[in-house]
Amino acid sequence: MTSPNSALTAYAGAEIFDGHAFRETGALLVEDGRIRDIVPEDGIPAGSRVVTLPGGVIAPGFVDLQVNGGGGVMLNDDQSVDTLCRIARAHAKMGTTALLPTLITDTRERTEAAIAAVLTAIEERVPGIVGLHLEGPHLSLARKGAHDPSLIRPMEAEDLELLMKAAAALPCLMVTVAPESVSPGQIAELAAAGALVSLGHTDAEYDQCREAVASGASCVTHLFNAMSQLSSRAPGLVGAALDLGAVHAGLIADGIHVHPAAIRAALRAKTGPGALFLVTDAMAVAGTDLKQFVLNGRTIHRREGRLTLADGTLAGADLNMPQAIAVIDRQVGAPREQALAMATAIPASFIGAAPEHGTLQPGTRADFVHLGPHMNLLAVWAEGRRIEGEAGD
């Protein structure tokens, strides 16, 4: 190690995944919180501070488009900048350096408050907050999952106006809706305003889903879960997601929500331009030892890697992004670069946050992680600063 006071630091000793592919063994150069370059180890500039890592993989910080909570709190409980900071900090320690805080089906007043809080957080440059995901309330009662049925309702003119204004103001607004509760015209207006419309919590038939996509929907929320399934004569939303090439889809890869064989089939079907990406669907317990929490007045229990209501209904996931990557790598058997891209460049590109997030390119934020041989998290850096805590040595 040389010149420890140098502003330029070289991270060497590990493979480097830049968000799209593995680079030849080299060094990641970081200066003033930004990526300067990726160079061969013998090309490290003289005078650089050199950090030699014990093997493993350097990859971009993870990008998670469905984060309901973490650090002991839920966005549904308190729509404030303090809550957003607490959620973002909890997930940063687990390697996620860019996320969409997610409000689960709730009242219009809480939706307005969530939009306002995220706008303020972005103005104040709260690390990690890159937009907002509203999952509901315009869903289908038939596929409500853990969403409060008393709060689910069709989209009205006032809702549409609120969402269109939010889409214009936020860097990213993702909205999960069911075609039963939102018209093709409303979807078209939302998409035209800049919202990313995702289909989920729906029992809609294939043709209805295809019409929603033709109107502007571009994504499917947690593929396979809480939606009409694929069968021989009724392909449903699952069939639409796999058949319509431009549609992206989030996926909860915890080994519980979706069987590895179903994930393998979906990966083979999604050859582009739409792609699968990983989400955690994380709840308040993320990054904590909590055994339960409350959502819309109902207790959610944490047992053996599952989060459930009292009746056993799955309620989000007890999952972090390194665990999801490990499932894709080890249980599904996908190539490592595909597993890593599903947590980095693919979701970042979908929401328009790449290359600043989800990639390691010259000039972009120095948000990166160090992973072990089993995709286990060893360390996290955000804007070039080592984050302590769960990302230990």
FENHUHU-V543519 format. One record per backbone hydrogen bond with DSSP energy under -1.0 kcal/mol. NH is the residue of the N-H (numbers start at 1). CO is the residue of the C=O. If there is no record, write none. Layout:
BEGIN
[[NH;CO] [NH;CO]]
END
This chain:
BEGIN
[[6;3] [9;30] [10;49] [11;28] [12;51] [15;56] [17;58] [18;21] [23;16] [27;39] [28;11] [29;37] [30;9] [31;34] [34;31] [35;364] [36;29] [37;29] [39;27] [43;40] [44;41] [48;45] [49;8] [51;10] [53;12] [55;53] [57;371] [58;15] [59;369] [61;367] [62;95] [63;343] [64;98] [67;100] [68;282] [70;73] [71;286] [72;284] [73;70] [75;68] [78;74] [80;78] [84;80] [85;81] [86;82] [87;83] [88;84] [89;85] [90;86] [91;87] [92;88] [93;89] [95;92] [96;91] [97;62] [98;62] [99;128] [100;64] [102;67] [103;133] [105;135] [111;107] [112;108] [113;109] [114;110] [115;111] [116;112] [117;113] [118;114] [119;115] [120;116] [121;117] [122;118] [123;119] [124;120] [125;122] [126;121] [129;126] [130;99] [132;172] [133;101] [134;174] [135;103] [136;134] [136;176] [139;137] [140;201] [143;140] [144;141] [147;144] [151;148] [153;137] [155;181] [160;156] [161;157] [162;158] [163;159] [164;160] [165;161] [166;162] [167;163] [168;164] [169;165] [170;166] [174;132] [175;196] [176;134] [177;198] [178;138] [181;178] [187;183] [188;184] [189;185] [190;186] [191;187] [192;188] [193;189] [194;191] [195;190] [196;173] [198;175] [199;219] [200;177] [202;226] [209;205] [210;206] [211;207] [212;208] [213;209] [214;210] [215;211] [216;213] [217;212] [218;197] [219;197] [221;199] [223;250] [225;222] [228;202] [231;234] [238;228] [239;235] [240;236] [241;237] [242;238] [243;239] [244;240] [247;244] [248;218] [249;275] [250;220] [251;277] [254;252] [263;259] [264;260] [265;261] [266;262] [267;263] [268;264] [269;265] [270;266] [271;269] [274;245] [277;249] [278;342] [279;251] [281;66] [286;283] [288;285] [293;300] [295;298] [298;295] [300;293] [301;308] [302;291] [303;306] [306;303] [308;301] [309;313] [312;309] [315;307] [317;281] [319;317] [324;320] [325;321] [326;322] [327;323] [328;324] [329;325] [330;326] [331;327] [332;327] [334;328] [339;335] [340;336] [341;337] [342;338] [343;340] [344;341] [346;341] [348;344] [349;345] [350;346] [351;347] [352;349] [353;348] [354;348] [357;353] [360;18] [363;35] [364;361] [366;33] [367;365] [368;381] [369;59] [370;379] [371;57] [372;376] [375;372] [378;370] [379;370] [381;368] [382;385] [384;366] [385;382] [387;380] [392;390]]
END
